[in-house]
Amino acid sequence: MPLHRESLYAKVVSHGDKKPVNSPGHDTIPVENREGTDSKKGSDGRLAWGSRTDIGLVRSHNEDSFLVQAPVFAVCDGMGGHAAGEVASSIAVQTIAENAPLHADDV
């Protein structure tokens, strides 16, 4: 039995995007590369990341939300089938996105 279904649904918030996490238009899986650092104190480096979520084989919808907004990354798990788990995870990610620092030096 496969661990993941063939179709994936990713929910992403990007900085400056005021749409709710679960709204249409957040169905892409971003992969980004960033080089360097925000300050002269740090060392140069390279970071590559990607993001993906899957409803699995049990539930009919996905309650998970995540944030890919370097330098902050967050995963907010749904409530395991409880009422409005997708709302809770969406609010959590939106709150983090609105309050997260924009630069690594501010973390």
N, C-alpha and C positions, 0 to 999 in steps of 0.2 A: 504494500500500500504506500503511495507516495506521501511524503511529508507535507508537500505544498500543492495547492491547486495550480492549474496552468495560468489562470488570470490573476493578476495582482492589482491591488488598489493602494496607491501610495498617497498619503496626505502630507502636504508640506506647507510651511509658512516661510515666506521670504521677507526680509526686512523691507518695510515700507508698504507692504501689501496689507490692506485693511479688510480683505474678504475673510470670512470665517474659514477656519482650517478645513472644514468638511465641504465647502462650497465647490461648485463646478469650477474647473480650471486648476485645481490642485491635484491632478491625476498624473503627474509626471514624476519620474524618478531622476533627480538631479545627481550628477557626478561632477565634482569640481576639483580643481587643483589650485593651490595657492602657494606662492613662493615668497620667501623672505620673512621679515618680521616688522612689527609696527614701531620698533624703537631701535636705537643704536646700542642699547644695553644687551639685547638678545642676540642670539646667534642665528645665522641664516639656516633655513631648513625648508623642507618640502613636505606638504601634507596632502594626501589624496583621500577623499571620502565618498561614500555613496549611502543611499538610504532606501529601504524597502520595507513593506509590511504586507502581511498575508492574513486572510480571514481563517485559514486552516480548514479542517474537514468537518468541524462540528457546528459552527455558527453560520447564520445566513448573512451577517453583516460584520464589518470590522469596527471595533470601538477604539482602536489604538490611534494615537496621533504622535507626530514627532516633529522636531524642529532641527533644521540644518541651516544654521546661521552663524558661521564661524565668527568669533571664536567660541561660540556657545552651541552645544548640541544637547538635545533633550529627547527622551522617550517617555511618553505618558501612556501607560497601559489603561485599557478600559476596565470595566468593573466585572468582568467575567459573566456577562449576560444579565447583570442587574439593570434595572430601568435607568435609562439615560447615561450609561457608561460612556458613550461616544461624546455626549455633551460635556461631561466632566473632564475627559482627556483633552477635548478641544479647547475648553476654557483655560485649562492649565497651560497648554502650549501657547495660546494667544497671550496670556499674561506674561509668560517668560519672554516671548518675542518682543513685547512692547517695553519690557524693562531690562532686557539684556544689553550689556555693553557692546559697542560697535567695534572696539579695538582690543586686541589681546592685552595691551598695557593697562586697560581699565578693568580687567578681570580681577 
